[in-house]
Amino acid sequence: MAIELSPPSTQSAERRRRYLSRAISGAIIFCAVVTGLLVLRQVAEDPRTDDAEIFANYIGIAPLVSGPITKLNVVDNQLVKQGEPLFEIDDRPYAYALARAKSDQQALTGSIEDERRIIAGKVSGVDVAKAGALSSEANLNHAAASIDQAKAAVANAKAAVELADANLAYASNNLHRLEPLLQKQFVTVDQVDQARTLESTRSQAAHEARSELALAEAGLVAAEAQYKQGQAGVMQSNQQITQATHNVTTLDPLVGQISGRQAAIDTAQYNYDNCKIVAPFDARITNLTLSQGAYANAGQQLFTLIDTRVWWAIANFRETELQHIQPGMEAEVYVLSRPNVRFKGVVDSVGFGVAPDADLIGRLTPGLPDVQRTLNWVHLASRFPVRIRIQSQPNEIFRLGESAVVVVRGHAALIARK
């Protein structure tokens, strides 16, 4: 059997093609490795994620008072500016309540003035009672002086009676001594007559002295009675002072109601002012499903206001990427509705907590932890929310909850910006 041998030129070409294919394969593998390393480095320095959403602060608009809506000035999805009216609630009941509260306060003010005049009159009555007490004390002192004067008069009258009795006794003794001498004519008739006249005069003087004593004693009794009457008058005056003092009332109960009446006015004014609801900030209205005439209950949410002043992108990064993200780093945000538009942003904060995975640690109960006996072959990295503040223009429109892609520029961009 004949064996055909390839010419040397054919073998050489075949060898060159083999070397070339190996070289190309090696180059492709090398480029792939280099590209993968560059991608890993880029991803490590500039973390990115498509697990992100556009977010903005929002509040539920709920009235503070209840009543039918008389004016509805907005529609769903409308953009409103701060201070623009949103809706109005029938304010007539609250206007009536405010007027009634003001009327009650005025009535209280009038009652205080009337009570003040009454108290002034009662205080004057106390002063009059005190003046009467002073007059009664003066009368009592006068009665005491009258008693002293009457006692002195009684003492003088007693002395006069004693003197008159002594004079009468002398005149009587003298007459009795002269009458026997007249028979013997040792004395004259004229001397006996003089002695008899003197006795009669002295007897009359003694009688008058006793009358004066009786009159003085009667004056003393009258003075003592007047003194007792003065004492009774003083006691009565003191009782009148006490009664008048007790009758004097105070303004404390009425004055204590002033703050309550003012609080009622403030509350009524507050309710009346809250019948007109305005936008607290620049916002977008959403979830408006009511019409004018609907009854609004206090505290019940009617629609939602999305705060359009500041927008964020809430991006969920794996925990292994958080070491490359710091507040203040620049970021790029792309929304899926406009994928070709790049929005600049700044890392505002990095989350520090997420809900624990019950499959890993169990349920945290008040008693002991409920740990399930499971075995996970694949351990997934947890994701933490990173808040990116979008540096958008006021006329740029975002939608809360729309999907986004976020790229955080790492340390190099942070150093360059500083």
C-alpha positions as CSV (number, residue, x, y, z in Angstrom):
1,M,0.0,0.0,0.0
2,A,1.4,3.3,-1.0
3,I,1.6,6.2,1.5
4,E,1.2,9.7,0.2
5,L,3.2,12.3,2.1
6,S,2.2,16.0,2.2
7,P,4.6,18.4,0.8
8,P,6.6,20.4,3.3
9,S,4.9,23.7,2.4
10,T,1.5,22.3,3.3
11,Q,2.6,21.1,6.7
12,S,4.2,24.5,7.5
13,A,1.0,26.4,6.6
14,E,-1.0,24.0,8.7
15,R,1.3,24.6,11.7
16,R,1.1,28.4,11.2
17,R,-2.7,28.3,11.2
18,R,-2.7,26.3,14.4
19,Y,-0.3,28.8,16.1
20,L,-2.4,31.7,14.9
21,S,-5.6,30.3,16.2
22,R,-4.0,29.6,19.6
23,A,-2.7,33.1,19.7
24,I,-6.0,34.6,18.8
25,S,-7.8,32.5,21.4
26,G,-5.2,33.5,24.0
27,A,-5.6,37.1,23.1
28,I,-9.4,36.8,23.4
29,I,-9.1,35.2,26.8
30,F,-6.6,37.8,27.9
31,C,-8.8,40.6,26.7
32,A,-11.8,39.1,28.4
33,V,-9.9,38.8,31.7
34,V,-8.7,42.3,31.5
35,T,-12.1,43.6,30.6
36,G,-13.6,41.7,33.5
37,L,-11.1,43.1,35.9
38,L,-11.7,46.6,34.6
39,V,-15.4,46.1,35.0
40,L,-15.0,44.7,38.5
41,R,-12.8,47.7,39.4
42,Q,-15.3,50.1,37.8
43,V,-18.2,48.5,39.6
44,A,-16.2,48.6,42.9
45,E,-15.3,52.3,42.6
46,D,-18.6,53.4,41.0
47,P,-21.3,51.1,42.4
48,R,-24.5,51.0,40.3
49,T,-27.9,49.4,40.7
50,D,-31.1,49.2,38.8
51,D,-33.0,48.4,42.0
52,A,-34.0,52.0,42.5
53,E,-37.1,54.2,42.5
54,I,-37.8,57.9,42.4
55,F,-39.1,59.1,45.7
56,A,-40.4,62.4,47.2
57,N,-41.9,63.3,50.5
58,Y,-45.7,63.3,50.5
59,I,-48.5,64.1,53.0
60,G,-52.1,63.2,53.2
61,I,-54.4,66.3,53.2
62,A,-57.0,65.9,55.9
63,P,-59.2,68.8,57.3
64,L,-59.0,69.8,60.9
65,V,-62.7,70.5,61.0
66,S,-65.7,68.7,59.7
67,G,-68.3,70.0,57.2
68,P,-69.4,69.9,53.6
69,I,-66.9,71.1,51.0
70,T,-68.3,74.3,49.4
71,K,-65.3,75.0,47.1
72,L,-62.9,72.6,45.5
73,N,-60.2,74.6,43.7
74,V,-58.0,71.8,42.4
75,V,-58.2,68.7,40.2
76,D,-56.3,65.4,40.3
77,N,-52.6,65.6,39.2
78,Q,-52.6,69.4,39.3
79,L,-49.4,71.2,40.2
80,V,-50.0,73.8,43.0
81,K,-47.8,76.5,44.5
82,Q,-47.4,77.2,48.2
83,G,-50.3,79.2,49.6
84,E,-52.7,78.4,46.7
85,P,-56.3,77.5,48.0
86,L,-57.1,73.8,47.8
87,F,-60.7,73.6,49.1
88,E,-63.0,75.3,51.5
89,I,-65.4,73.8,54.1
90,D,-68.7,75.5,55.1
91,D,-67.6,77.9,57.8
92,R,-70.9,79.2,59.0
93,P,-71.2,76.9,62.1
94,Y,-67.7,77.9,63.1
95,A,-68.4,81.6,62.5
96,Y,-71.4,81.2,64.8
97,A,-69.3,79.4,67.4
98,L,-66.7,82.2,67.2
99,A,-69.4,84.9,67.6
100,R,-70.9,83.0,70.6
101,A,-67.5,82.7,72.2
102,K,-66.9,86.4,71.8
103,S,-70.3,87.2,73.2
104,D,-69.7,85.0,76.2
105,Q,-66.4,86.8,76.9
106,Q,-68.2,90.2,76.7
107,A,-70.9,88.9,79.0
108,L,-68.2,87.8,81.5
109,T,-66.5,91.3,81.2
110,G,-69.9,92.9,82.0
111,S,-70.4,90.6,85.0
112,I,-67.0,91.5,86.3
113,E,-67.7,95.2,86.1
114,D,-71.1,94.7,87.8
115,E,-69.6,92.6,90.5
116,R,-66.8,95.2,90.9
117,R,-69.4,97.9,91.6
118,I,-71.3,95.6,94.0
119,I,-68.0,94.9,95.8
120,A,-67.3,98.7,96.0
121,G,-70.7,99.2,97.6
122,K,-70.1,96.5,100.1
123,V,-66.7,97.9,100.9
124,S,-68.3,101.2,101.5
125,G,-70.7,99.4,103.8
126,V,-67.8,98.1,105.8
127,D,-66.4,101.6,106.1
128,V,-69.8,102.9,107.3
129,A,-69.9,100.1,109.9
130,K,-66.4,101.0,111.0
131,A,-67.4,104.6,111.3
132,G,-70.4,103.5,113.4
133,A,-68.1,101.5,115.6
134,L,-65.9,104.5,116.2
135,S,-69.0,106.6,117.1
136,S,-70.2,103.8,119.5
137,E,-66.8,103.7,121.1
138,A,-66.9,107.5,121.5
139,N,-70.3,107.3,123.1
140,L,-69.0,104.6,125.4
141,N,-66.1,106.8,126.4
142,H,-68.5,109.7,127.0
143,A,-70.7,107.4,129.1
144,A,-67.7,106.3,131.1
145,A,-66.8,110.0,131.7
146,S,-70.5,110.7,132.7
147,I,-70.2,107.9,135.3
148,D,-67.1,109.4,136.7
149,Q,-68.8,112.8,136.8
150,A,-71.9,111.3,138.4
151,K,-69.8,109.5,141.0
152,A,-68.1,112.8,141.8
153,A,-71.5,114.5,142.1
154,V,-72.7,111.7,144.5
155,A,-69.6,112.1,146.6
156,N,-70.2,115.9,146.8
157,A,-73.8,115.4,147.6
158,K,-72.9,113.0,150.4
159,A,-70.5,115.5,151.8
160,A,-73.1,118.2,151.6
161,V,-75.6,116.0,153.4
162,E,-73.1,115.3,156.1
163,L,-72.3,119.0,156.5
164,A,-76.0,119.8,156.5
165,D,-76.7,117.1,159.1
166,A,-73.9,118.5,161.2
167,N,-75.2,122.0,161.0
168,L,-78.7,120.8,161.8
169,A,-77.5,118.9,164.8
170,Y,-75.6,122.0,166.0
171,A,-78.7,124.2,165.5
172,S,-80.9,121.7,167.3
173,N,-78.5,121.3,170.2
174,N,-78.2,125.1,170.5
175,L,-82.0,125.5,170.5
176,H,-82.5,122.8,173.1
177,R,-79.9,124.5,175.3
178,L,-81.4,128.0,175.0
179,E,-85.1,127.0,175.6
180,P,-84.5,126.1,179.3
181,L,-82.5,129.2,179.8
182,L,-85.4,131.4,178.5
183,Q,-87.6,130.4,181.5
184,K,-84.8,131.5,183.8
185,Q,-84.4,134.6,181.7
186,F,-80.8,133.9,181.1
187,V,-81.4,134.5,177.4
188,T,-83.8,136.6,175.6
189,V,-86.8,135.6,173.5
190,D,-85.1,137.0,170.5
191,Q,-82.1,134.7,170.9
192,V,-84.4,131.7,171.2
193,D,-86.2,132.8,168.1
194,Q,-83.0,133.1,166.2
195,A,-81.9,129.7,167.4
196,R,-85.3,128.2,166.3
197,T,-85.0,129.9,162.9
198,L,-81.5,128.7,162.4
199,E,-82.6,125.1,163.2
200,S,-85.4,125.4,160.7
201,T,-83.0,126.7,158.1
202,R,-80.5,124.1,158.8
203,S,-83.2,121.4,158.6
204,Q,-84.3,122.7,155.2
205,A,-80.7,122.8,154.0
206,A,-80.2,119.1,155.2
207,H,-83.4,118.2,153.3
208,E,-82.1,119.9,150.2
209,A,-78.7,118.2,150.5
210,R,-80.5,114.8,150.7
211,S,-82.5,115.7,147.6
212,E,-79.3,116.7,145.8
213,L,-77.8,113.3,146.9
214,A,-80.7,111.4,145.6
215,L,-80.5,113.4,142.3
216,A,-76.8,112.7,142.1
217,E,-77.4,109.0,142.7
218,A,-80.1,108.9,140.1
219,G,-77.7,110.6,137.7
220,L,-75.1,107.9,138.5
221,V,-77.6,105.2,137.7
222,A,-78.5,106.9,134.5
223,A,-74.8,107.2,133.5
224,E,-74.2,103.6,134.3
225,A,-77.2,102.6,132.2
226,Q,-75.9,104.8,129.4
227,Y,-72.5,103.1,129.7
228,K,-74.1,99.7,129.4
229,Q,-76.0,101.0,126.4
230,G,-72.8,102.2,124.9
231,Q,-71.2,98.8,125.4
232,A,-74.1,97.2,123.6
233,G,-73.7,99.7,120.8
234,V,-70.0,98.9,120.5
235,M,-70.7,95.2,120.3
236,Q,-73.4,95.7,117.7
237,S,-71.1,97.9,115.7
238,N,-68.4,95.2,115.7
239,Q,-70.9,92.6,114.6
240,Q,-72.0,94.9,111.8
241,I,-68.3,95.3,110.7
242,T,-67.9,91.5,110.8
243,Q,-71.1,90.9,108.8
244,A,-70.2,93.7,106.3
245,T,-66.8,92.2,105.9
246,H,-68.2,88.7,105.3
247,N,-70.6,90.1,102.7
248,V,-67.7,91.6,100.7
249,T,-67.2,89.1,97.8
250,T,-64.1,88.7,95.5
251,L,-63.7,88.7,91.7
252,D,-61.5,85.6,91.8
253,P,-64.3,83.2,90.5
254,L,-65.1,85.5,87.6
255,V,-61.5,86.5,86.8
256,G,-60.6,82.8,86.8
257,Q,-63.0,82.3,83.9
258,I,-61.3,84.9,81.7
259,S,-58.6,82.4,80.5
260,G,-61.2,79.8,79.7
261,R,-63.3,82.3,77.7
262,Q,-60.2,83.4,75.8
263,A,-59.3,79.8,75.1
264,A,-62.8,79.2,73.7
265,I,-62.4,82.2,71.4
266,D,-59.0,81.0,70.3
267,T,-60.4,77.5,69.6
268,A,-63.3,78.9,67.7
269,Q,-61.0,81.2,65.7
270,Y,-58.7,78.3,65.0
271,N,-61.5,76.1,63.7
272,Y,-62.9,79.0,61.6
273,D,-59.4,79.7,60.1
274,N,-59.0,76.0,59.2
275,C,-62.1,76.0,57.0
276,K,-59.9,77.2,54.2
277,I,-57.1,74.8,53.3
278,V,-54.2,76.1,51.3
279,A,-51.1,74.3,49.9
280,P,-48.3,74.2,52.6
281,F,-45.7,73.9,49.9
282,D,-45.2,73.5,46.1
283,A,-46.7,70.1,45.4
284,R,-48.5,67.8,43.0
285,I,-52.0,66.6,43.8
286,T,-52.8,63.0,43.5
287,N,-55.4,60.5,44.5
288,L,-58.2,63.1,44.4
289,T,-61.5,61.2,44.2
290,L,-64.0,63.5,45.6
291,S,-66.2,66.4,44.3
292,Q,-67.5,69.6,45.6
293,G,-70.3,69.0,48.1
294,A,-68.7,66.0,49.7
295,Y,-68.7,65.9,53.5
296,A,-65.3,66.1,55.0
297,N,-64.6,64.5,58.3
298,A,-61.9,66.0,60.6
299,G,-58.7,63.9,60.4
300,Q,-59.9,61.9,57.4
301,Q,-57.5,62.0,54.4
302,L,-59.1,63.4,51.2
303,F,-56.1,63.3,48.8
304,T,-52.3,63.4,48.8
305,L,-49.8,66.1,48.1
306,I,-46.4,65.1,46.7
307,D,-43.7,67.5,47.7
308,T,-42.1,68.6,44.4
309,R,-39.4,70.8,45.9
310,V,-36.9,67.9,46.5
311,W,-36.7,64.6,44.7
312,W,-34.8,61.5,45.7
313,A,-33.8,58.3,44.2
314,I,-34.0,55.4,46.7
315,A,-31.4,52.9,45.5
316,N,-30.9,49.5,47.1
317,F,-27.2,48.5,47.1
318,R,-25.8,45.2,48.3
319,E,-24.1,45.4,51.7
320,T,-20.7,44.5,50.0
321,E,-20.9,47.8,48.1
322,L,-21.7,50.1,51.0
323,Q,-18.0,50.5,51.8
324,H,-17.6,52.4,48.5
325,I,-20.5,54.8,49.2
326,Q,-20.4,57.8,51.4
327,P,-22.6,60.8,51.9
328,G,-21.6,63.7,49.7
329,M,-20.5,61.5,46.7
330,E,-21.8,62.5,43.3
331,A,-24.3,60.2,41.6
332,E,-26.0,59.8,38.3
333,V,-29.7,58.9,38.0
334,Y,-31.5,57.6,34.9
335,V,-35.2,57.1,34.9
336,L,-36.7,54.5,32.6
337,S,-39.2,56.9,31.1
338,R,-36.3,59.0,29.8
339,P,-33.3,56.7,29.6
340,N,-31.2,59.1,27.6
341,V,-31.4,61.9,30.2
342,R,-28.8,62.0,32.9
343,F,-29.8,63.7,36.2
344,K,-27.1,64.7,38.6
345,G,-27.4,63.8,42.3
346,V,-25.6,63.7,45.6
347,V,-25.6,60.8,48.1
348,D,-27.7,62.2,51.0
349,S,-27.5,59.2,53.4
350,V,-26.9,55.5,53.6
351,G,-29.3,53.3,55.4
352,F,-28.4,51.6,58.6
353,G,-31.2,49.1,59.0
354,V,-33.5,46.8,57.2
355,A,-36.1,44.3,58.4
356,P,-34.3,41.1,59.6
357,D,-34.8,38.0,57.4
358,A,-37.1,35.6,59.3
359,D,-35.6,32.7,57.4
360,L,-32.2,33.4,58.9
361,I,-32.7,34.6,62.4
362,G,-36.3,33.6,63.0
363,R,-39.1,35.8,64.4
364,L,-38.3,38.1,67.3
365,T,-41.0,37.5,69.9
366,P,-41.4,38.8,73.4
367,G,-40.3,35.4,74.7
368,L,-37.5,33.4,73.1
369,P,-36.4,33.9,69.5
370,D,-38.3,31.5,67.1
371,V,-35.4,30.1,65.0
372,Q,-36.4,27.7,62.2
373,R,-34.2,24.7,61.5
374,T,-33.4,25.5,57.8
375,L,-30.2,25.3,55.8
376,N,-29.6,27.8,53.1
377,W,-26.9,26.7,50.6
378,V,-26.9,30.1,49.0
379,H,-26.5,33.2,51.2
380,L,-27.7,36.4,49.5
381,A,-26.2,39.7,50.4
382,S,-28.7,42.1,52.1
383,R,-29.5,45.3,50.3
384,F,-29.6,48.7,52.1
385,P,-31.4,51.8,50.9
386,V,-29.2,54.7,49.8
387,R,-30.9,58.1,49.5
388,I,-29.7,60.1,46.5
389,R,-30.9,63.7,46.3
390,I,-31.5,64.7,42.7
391,Q,-30.2,68.1,41.8
392,S,-33.1,68.8,39.4
393,Q,-34.5,72.0,38.0
394,P,-37.9,73.2,39.2
395,N,-39.5,72.6,35.8
396,E,-38.3,69.0,35.6
397,I,-41.1,66.5,36.1
398,F,-40.7,63.2,38.0
399,R,-43.2,60.6,39.1
400,L,-43.0,59.1,42.5
401,G,-42.3,55.4,42.3
402,E,-41.0,55.2,38.7
403,S,-38.0,52.9,38.2
404,A,-34.5,54.3,38.0
405,V,-30.9,53.3,37.5
406,V,-28.3,54.9,39.9
407,V,-24.6,55.1,39.5
408,V,-22.5,56.4,42.4
409,R,-19.3,58.0,41.5
410,G,-16.7,56.8,44.0
411,H,-13.8,58.3,45.9
412,A,-12.1,59.8,42.8
413,A,-15.2,62.0,42.1
414,L,-15.5,62.9,45.8
415,I,-11.8,64.0,46.0
416,A,-12.1,65.9,42.7
417,R,-15.2,67.8,43.9
418,K,-13.4,68.7,47.1
